[in-house]
Amino acid sequence: MGNKEEGDIERHGEAVLFEETAHVTDSAAERALCRKFDFRLLPVLAFMYLCNALDRTSLGNAQTAGFSTNLGFLDGQYNLILSIFFVPFVLFAPFVAMVGKRFGPARVLPILMFFFGSMTLLTATAHNFSGIFALRWFLGMAESAYLPLVIYYLTTFYRRGELARRVAIFYAASNIASAFSGLLAFGVFQIKTDKIDHPWRWLFLIEGAATVIFSLFAFWYLPRSAAEAGFLNEEEKRLAFDRIQLDSSSTVNEQLKLKDALRVFKIPAVYGFLLVEICLGVPLQSVVLFLPQIVQRLGYDSVKTNLYTVAPNITGAAMLLILAFASDGLRLRFPFICLGFAFTFIGMVIFASIQDVQAQIRVAYFATFMMCWGTSTPSVLLSTWYNNNVAHEGERLILTSVGVPLANLMGLVSSNVFLAKDAPKYTPALITTAAFGATGCLAAGSLGLWMMYDNNRRNRRQGVNLTAKDVPTRKLRDGPKVDEFRWFL
């Protein structure tokens, strides 16, 4: 019986693949379609995320210009306003994501953008701790499901093997934002005027205004789906649907049913993904929130310190793109995630081990480059990795809206280990961050190796040699329960 069934499975799999790929065998048409999506969607989404990252991270630049001192913060209150952001960020993410699925990311994302841009504008008017505390709470709410919704939105346009480099291009805006924030702060902090009492207020005014204005354009511009994209003809819309049905979603534009979506947490591997997200969160948030303070150890003034954060962030974006393109080209995720963790671990260890930073200033500065190389890559590829392995759109959205905020929640750890009393070396914080990086590398590697073992086990049992790219996602609504399921490594 076993041999007969195994042969049927193999022949059946081949028949299904032939039938479903018949609609999408025109690779030239697919490339042309992807180019349209790339030029029409990615620049707008990237700029939206650049604004998102600027609004979230500009506090670190403001702090180098005396932000907490100017507002009369007590000891520990600066860390507290960093920490409070993550509480609503985690609590509200799944609910905001469900609203985004219900009304469409193309409509909800610009509304969220308008809201967090308004919070940034209001930060420029704050005069005490309580005002900043409240604004950071609402900022966390507005930004909670932003990245999960963007990733979900992109999965409705791109195949699994096309996704990582697109998410990377979009996510690189975060690194560029950090670099641009440093440049902007460099210029803004030199403004001399009697109209505003502290130069950091200009930073929030400029960033907040740009965000609010662009959100209005994005609301008008973004298509709700490929089927409603005015820049596609009917043939292209059909091709777009067939591509996603074949290699992204089990059912395209499926209505969200919470009970069905929550079934994703019955998959054991999901908890491996979430463990890696936890390990990722500390290095990621440490670099995002405290890179200016880390660079400040080099002994420069506040203006030059912000300028010196630019190069590490730019090379971080470049490294992210290199590894994401390689990951898509090889259709492998976990080795590159491990490499990213290794970069961060090494950078943190080098920086923490330097005793006389002035004597080894080039090595110390190079270590900050490695920190930036290693934080963005795992974030992008990890989100892409579990999205590649979940074909049910509702499950995919719920998992992303839990996983991404969980990584951001670890900003609570980062915010409370970088203490003023440890400045300028921050040795305990750097060691803690390095430990999370090493654990993340081990966890991602172990999960990837287990997936390889499980794929081989399934192949041996069925007498076939299938990989993830051989199985249409239309058949994978029930995930690993399906015999033909193969993990996207």
C-alpha positions as CSV (number, residue, x, y, z in Angstrom):
1,M,0.0,0.0,0.0
2,G,2.8,2.4,1.0
3,N,4.6,2.2,-2.4
4,K,1.4,2.7,-4.4
5,E,0.3,5.7,-2.3
6,E,3.7,7.2,-2.4
7,G,3.7,7.0,-6.2
8,D,0.2,8.5,-6.4
9,I,1.4,11.4,-4.1
10,E,4.3,12.1,-6.4
11,R,2.3,11.9,-9.6
12,H,-0.5,13.9,-8.0
13,G,2.0,16.5,-6.8
14,E,3.4,16.8,-10.3
15,A,-0.1,17.1,-11.9
16,V,-1.1,19.9,-9.5
17,L,2.1,21.7,-10.0
18,F,1.7,21.5,-13.8
19,E,-1.9,22.6,-13.7
20,E,-1.3,25.6,-11.4
21,T,1.9,26.9,-12.9
22,A,0.3,26.9,-16.4
23,H,-1.1,30.3,-15.7
24,V,2.2,31.8,-14.6
25,T,4.9,30.3,-16.8
26,D,5.5,33.7,-18.6
27,S,8.5,34.7,-16.6
28,A,8.9,37.9,-18.7
29,A,5.4,39.0,-17.7
30,E,6.1,38.2,-14.1
31,R,9.2,40.3,-14.1
32,A,7.4,43.2,-15.7
33,L,4.6,42.9,-13.1
34,C,7.1,42.9,-10.3
35,R,8.8,46.0,-11.7
36,K,5.5,47.8,-11.7
37,F,4.9,46.8,-8.0
38,D,8.5,47.8,-7.2
39,F,8.3,51.3,-8.7
40,R,4.7,52.0,-7.7
41,L,4.6,50.6,-4.1
42,L,8.1,50.3,-2.6
43,P,9.2,53.9,-2.8
44,V,6.0,55.1,-1.0
45,L,6.1,52.3,1.6
46,A,9.8,52.9,2.2
47,F,9.2,56.7,2.8
48,M,6.3,55.9,5.1
49,Y,8.5,53.6,7.1
50,L,11.3,56.2,7.1
51,C,8.9,58.6,8.7
52,N,7.8,55.9,11.2
53,A,11.4,55.2,12.2
54,L,12.3,58.9,12.5
55,D,9.3,59.6,14.7
56,R,10.2,56.7,17.0
57,T,14.0,57.1,17.2
58,S,14.5,60.9,17.2
59,L,14.4,60.9,21.0
60,G,17.9,59.5,21.1
61,N,19.2,62.4,19.0
62,A,17.3,64.9,21.1
63,Q,18.8,63.4,24.3
64,T,22.3,64.2,23.0
65,A,21.2,67.9,22.9
66,G,20.0,68.0,26.5
67,F,16.3,66.9,26.0
68,S,15.8,65.3,29.5
69,T,17.8,68.1,31.2
70,N,15.8,70.8,29.5
71,L,12.5,69.3,30.6
72,G,13.7,68.7,34.2
73,F,13.6,64.9,34.2
74,L,14.6,63.1,37.4
75,D,17.0,60.1,37.4
76,G,15.5,57.2,35.5
77,Q,12.6,59.2,33.9
78,Y,14.3,59.2,30.5
79,N,14.5,55.4,30.5
80,L,10.9,55.3,31.7
81,I,9.6,57.3,28.7
82,L,11.5,55.0,26.4
83,S,10.0,52.0,28.2
84,I,6.4,53.1,28.2
85,F,6.3,53.2,24.4
86,F,6.5,49.4,24.3
87,V,3.5,48.6,26.5
88,P,0.8,49.9,24.2
89,F,2.9,48.8,21.2
90,V,2.5,45.2,22.3
91,L,-1.0,45.3,23.8
92,F,-2.7,47.0,20.8
93,A,-0.8,45.4,17.9
94,P,-3.1,42.3,17.3
95,F,-6.2,44.5,17.5
96,V,-4.9,47.2,15.2
97,A,-3.7,44.5,12.8
98,M,-7.2,42.9,12.7
99,V,-8.7,46.4,11.9
100,G,-6.1,46.7,9.1
101,K,-7.1,43.3,7.7
102,R,-10.8,44.2,7.9
103,F,-10.5,47.6,6.2
104,G,-7.4,47.0,4.2
105,P,-3.7,48.0,4.9
106,A,-3.9,50.6,2.1
107,R,-6.4,52.6,4.1
108,V,-5.3,51.9,7.7
109,L,-1.6,52.4,7.3
110,P,-1.9,56.1,6.2
111,I,-4.4,56.7,9.1
112,L,-1.8,55.3,11.5
113,M,0.8,57.4,9.9
114,F,-1.2,60.6,10.4
115,F,-1.8,59.7,14.0
116,F,1.9,59.0,14.9
117,G,3.0,62.1,13.0
118,S,0.6,64.2,15.0
119,M,2.1,62.7,18.2
120,T,5.6,63.7,17.1
121,L,4.4,67.2,16.3
122,L,3.0,67.5,19.8
123,T,6.2,66.3,21.3
124,A,7.7,69.6,20.2
125,T,5.3,71.4,22.4
126,A,5.8,69.4,25.6
127,H,7.2,71.0,28.7
128,N,7.3,68.3,31.3
129,F,7.7,64.6,32.0
130,S,3.9,63.9,32.2
131,G,3.3,65.4,28.8
132,I,6.0,63.4,27.1
133,F,4.9,60.2,28.9
134,A,1.4,60.5,27.6
135,L,2.6,61.3,24.0
136,R,4.9,58.2,24.0
137,W,1.9,56.0,25.1
138,F,-0.2,57.2,22.2
139,L,2.8,57.0,19.8
140,G,3.2,53.3,20.8
141,M,-0.5,52.7,20.0
142,A,-0.3,54.3,16.6
143,E,2.9,52.4,15.6
144,S,1.9,49.0,17.1
145,A,0.8,47.2,14.0
146,Y,2.5,49.3,11.4
147,L,5.3,46.9,10.4
148,P,3.1,43.8,10.6
149,L,0.5,45.4,8.3
150,V,3.2,46.5,5.8
151,I,4.6,43.0,5.6
152,Y,1.2,41.5,5.2
153,Y,0.4,44.0,2.5
154,L,3.5,43.0,0.6
155,T,2.7,39.3,0.8
156,T,-0.4,40.0,-1.2
157,F,1.7,41.3,-4.1
158,Y,4.9,39.2,-4.1
159,R,5.8,35.5,-4.1
160,R,7.6,33.9,-1.2
161,G,10.9,33.9,-3.0
162,E,10.6,37.6,-3.9
163,L,9.6,38.8,-0.5
164,A,12.8,39.2,1.5
165,R,14.5,41.7,-0.8
166,R,11.3,43.8,-1.0
167,V,10.9,43.8,2.7
168,A,14.6,44.6,3.0
169,I,14.3,47.6,0.6
170,F,11.4,48.8,2.7
171,Y,13.1,48.1,6.0
172,A,16.3,49.7,4.9
173,A,14.4,53.0,5.3
174,S,14.8,52.4,9.0
175,N,18.6,52.4,8.8
176,I,18.4,55.4,6.5
177,A,16.1,57.1,8.9
178,S,18.6,56.6,11.7
179,A,21.3,58.0,9.5
180,F,19.1,60.9,8.2
181,S,18.0,61.6,11.8
182,G,21.7,62.0,12.7
183,L,22.2,64.4,9.7
184,L,19.1,66.3,10.5
185,A,20.0,66.6,14.1
186,F,23.5,67.7,13.0
187,G,21.9,70.6,11.1
188,V,19.0,71.4,13.4
189,F,21.1,71.6,16.5
190,Q,23.1,74.4,14.9
191,I,20.0,76.6,14.4
192,K,20.3,79.7,16.6
193,T,17.0,81.5,17.1
194,D,15.0,83.2,19.9
195,K,11.7,81.8,18.6
196,I,12.2,78.3,20.1
197,D,13.9,77.7,23.5
198,H,15.7,74.5,22.6
199,P,17.0,73.3,19.2
200,W,15.7,69.7,19.6
201,R,12.1,71.1,19.3
202,W,12.9,71.8,15.6
203,L,13.7,68.1,15.2
204,F,10.2,67.0,16.2
205,L,8.5,69.8,14.3
206,I,10.2,69.0,11.0
207,E,9.8,65.2,11.3
208,G,6.2,65.4,12.5
209,A,5.1,67.8,9.8
210,A,6.6,65.7,7.0
211,T,4.9,62.6,8.3
212,V,1.4,64.2,8.5
213,I,1.6,65.7,5.1
214,F,2.8,62.5,3.4
215,S,0.1,60.4,5.1
216,L,-2.5,62.3,3.2
217,F,-0.8,61.5,-0.1
218,A,-0.4,57.8,0.8
219,F,-4.1,57.5,1.7
220,W,-5.0,58.6,-1.9
221,Y,-2.2,56.7,-3.6
222,L,-2.0,53.2,-2.3
223,P,-4.1,50.5,-4.0
224,R,-6.2,48.3,-1.8
225,S,-5.1,45.2,-3.7
226,A,-3.7,44.1,-7.0
227,A,-7.3,43.7,-8.3
228,E,-7.9,47.4,-7.6
229,A,-4.6,48.7,-8.8
230,G,-5.3,51.3,-11.5
231,F,-1.8,50.9,-13.0
232,L,-2.5,47.2,-14.0
233,N,-4.5,45.9,-16.9
234,E,-6.9,43.0,-16.6
235,E,-4.3,40.4,-17.8
236,E,-1.8,41.7,-15.2
237,K,-4.4,41.6,-12.5
238,R,-5.2,37.9,-13.3
239,L,-1.5,37.1,-13.3
240,A,-1.0,38.9,-9.9
241,F,-3.8,36.7,-8.4
242,D,-2.5,33.5,-9.8
243,R,1.0,34.2,-8.5
244,I,-0.1,34.7,-4.9
245,Q,-2.5,31.7,-5.0
246,L,0.5,29.6,-6.2
247,D,3.3,30.9,-4.0
248,S,2.1,33.0,-1.0
249,S,-1.5,32.5,0.2
250,S,-3.8,29.5,0.5
251,T,-6.8,31.7,-0.3
252,V,-6.2,35.2,-1.7
253,N,-7.9,38.1,0.2
254,E,-9.6,35.6,2.6
255,Q,-11.8,37.2,5.2
256,L,-10.3,37.3,8.6
257,K,-11.9,34.9,11.1
258,L,-10.2,35.2,14.5
259,K,-10.9,31.6,15.6
260,D,-9.2,30.3,12.4
261,A,-6.3,32.7,12.6
262,L,-5.5,31.8,16.2
263,R,-4.8,28.2,15.1
264,V,-1.4,29.3,14.1
265,F,-0.4,29.0,17.8
266,K,-1.0,25.2,17.6
267,I,2.1,24.9,15.4
268,P,5.1,24.1,17.6
269,A,7.6,25.8,15.3
270,V,5.8,29.1,15.9
271,Y,7.2,29.2,19.4
272,G,10.7,28.8,18.0
273,F,10.0,31.8,15.8
274,L,8.8,33.8,18.8
275,L,11.9,32.8,20.8
276,V,14.1,34.2,18.1
277,E,12.0,37.4,18.0
278,I,12.6,37.8,21.8
279,C,16.4,37.3,21.3
280,L,16.3,39.7,18.3
281,G,14.5,42.5,20.2
282,V,17.3,43.4,22.7
283,P,20.1,44.0,20.1
284,L,17.7,45.7,17.7
285,Q,16.3,48.1,20.3
286,S,19.7,48.7,21.9
287,V,21.1,49.9,18.6
288,V,17.9,51.8,17.5
289,L,17.5,53.6,20.8
290,F,21.1,54.0,22.1
291,L,23.5,54.2,19.2
292,P,24.1,57.9,19.8
293,Q,24.9,57.2,23.4
294,I,27.2,54.4,22.4
295,V,29.0,56.6,19.9
296,Q,29.2,59.3,22.4
297,R,31.9,57.3,24.2
298,L,34.3,58.2,21.4
299,G,34.5,61.6,23.0
300,Y,32.9,63.9,20.5
301,D,30.4,66.8,21.2
302,S,26.7,66.3,20.6
303,V,26.8,67.7,17.1
304,K,29.7,65.5,15.9
305,T,28.3,62.4,17.8
306,N,25.1,62.6,15.8
307,L,27.1,62.9,12.6
308,Y,29.1,59.8,13.4
309,T,26.0,57.7,13.7
310,V,25.3,58.2,10.0
311,A,28.0,55.8,8.5
312,P,27.2,52.8,10.6
313,N,23.5,53.1,9.8
314,I,24.1,53.5,6.1
315,T,26.4,50.4,5.9
316,G,23.7,48.6,8.0
317,A,21.2,49.3,5.3
318,A,23.7,48.1,2.6
319,M,24.5,44.9,4.5
320,L,20.7,44.3,4.9
321,L,20.2,44.5,1.2
322,I,23.1,42.3,0.3
323,L,22.0,39.5,2.7
324,A,18.3,39.8,1.8
325,F,19.1,39.5,-2.0
326,A,21.3,36.5,-1.3
327,S,18.6,35.0,0.9
328,D,16.0,35.3,-1.8
329,G,18.5,34.0,-4.5
330,L,19.2,30.9,-2.5
331,R,15.7,30.6,-1.0
332,L,17.3,30.3,2.5
333,R,16.5,32.3,5.5
334,F,18.0,30.8,8.7
335,P,21.7,30.9,7.8
336,F,21.6,34.6,7.1
337,I,19.6,35.3,10.3
338,C,22.4,33.5,12.2
339,L,25.0,35.6,10.4
340,G,23.2,38.8,11.4
341,F,23.1,37.7,15.1
342,A,26.8,36.9,14.9
343,F,27.7,40.4,13.6
344,T,25.9,42.0,16.5
345,F,27.4,39.7,19.1
346,I,30.9,40.3,17.8
347,G,30.4,44.1,17.6
348,M,29.1,44.3,21.1
349,V,31.9,42.2,22.6
350,I,34.6,44.2,20.8
351,F,33.1,47.5,22.0
352,A,32.7,46.3,25.6
353,S,36.2,44.8,25.8
354,I,38.0,48.1,24.8
355,Q,39.4,49.7,27.9
356,D,41.0,52.8,26.4
357,V,38.7,53.9,23.6
358,Q,40.9,56.8,22.5
359,A,43.8,54.5,22.0
360,Q,41.7,52.1,19.9
361,I,39.2,54.6,18.5
362,R,39.1,53.1,15.0
363,V,38.4,49.6,16.3
364,A,35.7,51.0,18.6
365,Y,34.1,52.8,15.8
366,F,34.3,49.8,13.5
367,A,32.5,47.8,16.2
368,T,29.5,50.2,15.9
369,F,29.4,49.3,12.2
370,M,29.1,45.6,13.1
371,M,26.3,46.4,15.5
372,C,24.3,48.0,12.7
373,W,25.1,45.2,10.2
374,G,23.7,42.6,12.6
375,T,20.4,44.2,13.8
376,S,18.4,44.9,10.7
377,T,19.1,41.6,8.8
378,P,17.6,39.2,11.3
379,S,14.6,41.4,11.8
380,V,13.7,41.4,8.1
381,L,14.6,37.8,7.4
382,L,12.9,36.4,10.5
383,S,9.6,38.2,9.7
384,T,9.9,37.0,6.1
385,W,10.8,33.4,7.3
386,Y,7.6,32.8,9.2
387,N,5.5,34.6,6.7
388,N,6.9,32.2,4.1
389,N,5.8,29.2,6.2
390,V,2.2,30.3,6.9
391,A,0.0,30.2,3.8
392,H,-3.3,31.1,5.6
393,E,-3.5,35.0,5.4
394,G,-5.3,35.4,8.8
395,E,-2.8,33.2,10.6
396,R,0.1,35.0,8.9
397,L,-1.2,38.4,10.0
398,I,-1.9,37.4,13.6
399,L,1.6,35.8,13.9
400,T,3.3,38.8,12.5
401,S,1.3,41.2,14.8
402,V,2.4,39.2,17.8
403,G,6.0,38.4,16.7
404,V,7.1,41.9,15.6
405,P,5.7,43.7,18.8
406,L,7.3,40.9,20.9
407,A,10.7,41.9,19.6
408,N,9.9,45.5,20.2
409,L,8.7,44.7,23.7
410,M,12.3,43.7,24.5
411,G,13.0,47.4,24.2
412,L,12.0,47.3,27.9
413,V,15.1,45.4,28.5
414,S,17.3,47.7,26.4
415,S,15.7,50.8,28.0
416,N,16.6,49.6,31.5
417,V,20.1,48.2,31.0
418,F,21.5,51.3,29.4
419,L,21.7,53.3,32.6
420,A,23.2,56.7,33.1
421,K,25.4,55.5,35.9
422,D,27.1,53.1,33.5
423,A,27.9,55.8,30.9
424,P,30.0,56.2,28.8
425,K,31.1,52.5,28.6
426,Y,27.7,50.9,29.3
427,T,29.5,47.6,29.9
428,P,26.6,45.7,31.6
429,A,24.3,46.7,28.7
430,L,26.7,45.7,26.0
431,I,27.3,42.3,27.7
432,T,23.5,41.7,28.1
433,T,22.9,42.6,24.4
434,A,25.7,40.3,23.3
435,A,24.2,37.4,25.3
436,F,20.8,37.9,23.6
437,G,22.5,37.9,20.2
438,A,24.4,34.7,20.9
439,T,21.2,33.0,22.1
440,G,19.3,34.2,19.0
441,C,22.0,32.8,16.7
442,L,21.8,29.4,18.5
443,A,17.9,29.4,18.5
444,A,17.6,30.3,14.8
445,G,20.2,27.7,13.8
446,S,18.5,25.0,15.8
447,L,15.1,25.8,14.3
448,G,16.5,25.8,10.8
449,L,18.3,22.5,11.2
450,W,15.1,20.9,12.7
451,M,13.1,22.1,9.6
452,M,15.7,20.5,7.3
453,Y,15.3,17.3,9.3
454,D,11.5,17.4,9.1
455,N,11.6,18.1,5.3
456,N,13.8,15.1,4.8
457,R,11.6,12.9,7.1
458,R,8.5,13.9,5.1
459,N,10.3,13.1,1.8
460,R,11.5,9.7,3.0
461,R,8.0,8.8,4.2
462,Q,6.4,9.7,0.9
463,G,9.2,8.5,-1.4
464,V,9.5,11.9,-3.1
465,N,12.0,14.8,-3.2
466,L,10.0,18.0,-2.7
467,T,11.0,21.4,-1.4
468,A,8.9,24.3,-0.4
469,K,8.9,25.8,-3.9
470,D,7.5,22.5,-5.3
471,V,4.2,22.7,-3.4
472,P,1.5,25.3,-4.3
473,T,0.4,27.4,-1.3
474,R,-3.2,26.8,-2.3
475,K,-2.8,23.3,-0.8
476,L,-1.3,24.5,2.5
477,R,-4.1,26.1,4.3
478,D,-3.7,23.7,7.2
479,G,0.0,24.1,7.4
480,P,2.3,21.3,8.6
481,K,-0.7,19.0,9.0
482,V,-0.7,18.6,5.2
483,D,1.4,15.7,4.0
484,E,2.9,17.8,1.1
485,F,3.9,20.7,3.4
486,R,7.6,21.5,3.3
487,W,9.3,24.1,5.4
488,F,10.7,27.2,3.7
489,L,14.2,27.1,5.1
